[in-house]
Amino acid sequence: MRRTKPRQRCMMGHVSGSALANLGGLWATGLCDVSTDAAVLDGEGRWAVAVPYSGLPVCARFEHWTHEPPTDAIGRWQGPAPESWSSSSGESEYCEMVEAVRAAIEVGTVYQANMCRVLTAPLPDSRAADAAGLWALLHRGNPSPHGGFLRLPDQGVGIASASPELFLSIVRDGDARAVTSGPIKGTGRTAEDLTAKDAAENVMIVDLVRNDISRVSATGSVTVPHLLQLQEHPGLVHLVSYVSGRLLPDVGWPQILEATFPPGSVTGAPKSSALRLIDELETSPREYYCGAFGWVDADTGEAELAVSIRTFWVDGAEVRFGTGAGITWGSDPAAEWRETELKAARLIGLAGGTWQGGAP
């Protein structure tokens, strides 16, 4: 990763359409710096961070982080009609991907792999395409523990997320830093929909995440304080586990991301084999989907990054959204397709709405 933009003087004040973020419940204004070098996160200041599944990260340092939204912070959003969305893989293609993963499991290549597809829709009005307005709709209709948005017009970045999944949280614990990840595996409309397959899939990924975190944690410090918790979210339920460790004293963000990224819950086990299978089978790049999204405070050493699921991003005159499912030997292709539909349906519906501007 290389730094591509020099440090610049902070831009004081704010007008609609300028750089803006809401992450961790705080509004970020006064853009100071944008970099693609994760090493800046070990420097100074508080950063908004978007790491795509593949490609260079976007790290944006903002001068001001406050609870109060700026005046006229959010612009308009006019979403696409539900029927205008297209998928990188149709149902038959997706089911073929599931069967290909099951064949790989049968010969021992992987134990589990996450198969995804990317949905794309044209934006009906380029003057009403503010990702912050889309976030306002998501925030109102699908509140989530790790949601937020990042708007960087000069860099062409517009991301709005309703992610329920914690990728990495880092908090101070005396002189040390504690790191926690909360992988999600197991999805249903209700708790009764969850099966033994969901629990087994979750445990597989917990083992993978334990291994990833141990690479940057003190020996013997990695634990699983919560296993297979049931969490309710709008329209569905998840099985969630938590893995924690104590970071090594001198480890920095390039090393943390090298050890843990991409997130295990959206790749598979073993991770290296799952990544190769994903590259072979998926028909469209994931881009920001299945990456990491959140904030890092270089001054305190603390951070919170979500897994970029339930996440939209604006790409020119289009908006995109990813959905997927974890595939195991016990997977039924039609059921996995329905899971991807379940994960997308509510949010696609919300994204088709209208936001006239102004803070939520």
C-alpha positions, 0 to 999 in steps of 0.5 A, a space after each residue: 500500500 502506498 500513500 497517494 495524496 500529500 497531507 493538506 491543511 484542514 478544510 474548516 466549515 462545511 457545506 452540503 456535498 463536502 467531505 462528511 462522515 458519521 461513524 461510531 455515532 459521531 459526525 466528522 467534518 473538516 477533512 485534513 488528509 486522505 491516504 491509501 497507506 494504513 500506516 497513517 492510522 498509527 500516526 495522529 488524529 481520528 480517521 474514517 476508514 474504508 478498506 475494500 475487499 481487494 484494493 487500497 484502503 481509503 483513510 480520511 482524517 477529519 479535524 472535528 468529531 461531534 455528536 451534533 450534525 452540521 447544518 444542512 449536512 445531508 443532501 438528497 437521495 432518490 433511490 432506484 425502483 426495486 425492479 431496476 436492480 440486476 444481479 451479478 449471478 442469477 439463481 441458477 448461476 448462484 446454485 451452481 456456485 454452491 454446488 462447486 463449493 460443496 464439490 471442493 469440500 468433498 475433496 478436502 479443499 475447504 471446509 466452508 466458503 462464502 459465496 457472494 453476488 453484487 446487485 447494481 441499479 441505475 440512479 434515477 437522478 444524479 442530483 439526488 444521489 447523496 450516500 449520506 441521504 441513503 444512510 439517513 433512510 437506513 438509519 431510520 428504517 434499519 438501525 444497526 450497531 455498526 452502521 454509518 456513512 462516508 462521503 468524499 466527493 473529490 475521491 469519488 467515495 460514497 458509502 452507506 452501511 447498516 452493518 450488524 457485524 463487528 470486524 475489529 474493536 480495539 479499546 484501551 485496557 490499562 497500558 495494553 490494547 484489547 482487540 475483539 471480533 464478532 463474527 456472524 454466521 447463521 441467519 434466519 427470519 426467526 430463531 426457529 429457522 436456525 439449524 445445526 448447520 448454522 452453529 457448525 458454520 459459526 464454530 468453524 469461523 470462530 476457530 479461523 478468527 482465533 487464529 487470525 487474532 493470535 497472530 497479533 496478540 500476546 501468547 495465551 491471551 486469545 479467548 472466546 468470551 461469547 459463543 453462538 449468541 442469538 441476536 435479533 435485527 430488523 427482519 432477521 436473526 443471527 448467530 454471533 460469537 466474540 473472540 478477544 485478545 491482547 494486542 502485542 505492544 508494538 503491532 501497528 495497523 499494517 500488521 493488524 490488517 495483514 493478520 486479519 483481513 479479509 474478515 473470516 466470516 465473509 471468506 471461509 476456512 481455511 482462509 487461503 483456500 477459500 480466497 482462491 475458490 472465491 476468486 475462481 467462482 464469483 462473477 463480479 468483484 466485491 469492491 467495498 462489500 465484505 471489506 472493513 468500514 469504521 473509524 480509527 483514533 490514532 491518538 488513543 489507539 482505539 478503533 471500531 471497524 465493521 464488516 462491510 455487509 448490508 452496505 451500499 456504495 455509489 459508483 458514478 451513476 449507479 449504486 451497488 449492494 452485495 449479498 451472500 451466504 456461507 456454504 458448507 457440505 450441508 448447504 442446500 443451494 436453493 436455501 442459500 439463494 433464499 438467504 441471500 434474498 432475505 439479507 437484501 430484501 429489506 435494505 433494497 426496499 429502503 434504498 428505493 425511498 426518498 430523502 429530501 435532505 437535512 439531518 435525520 
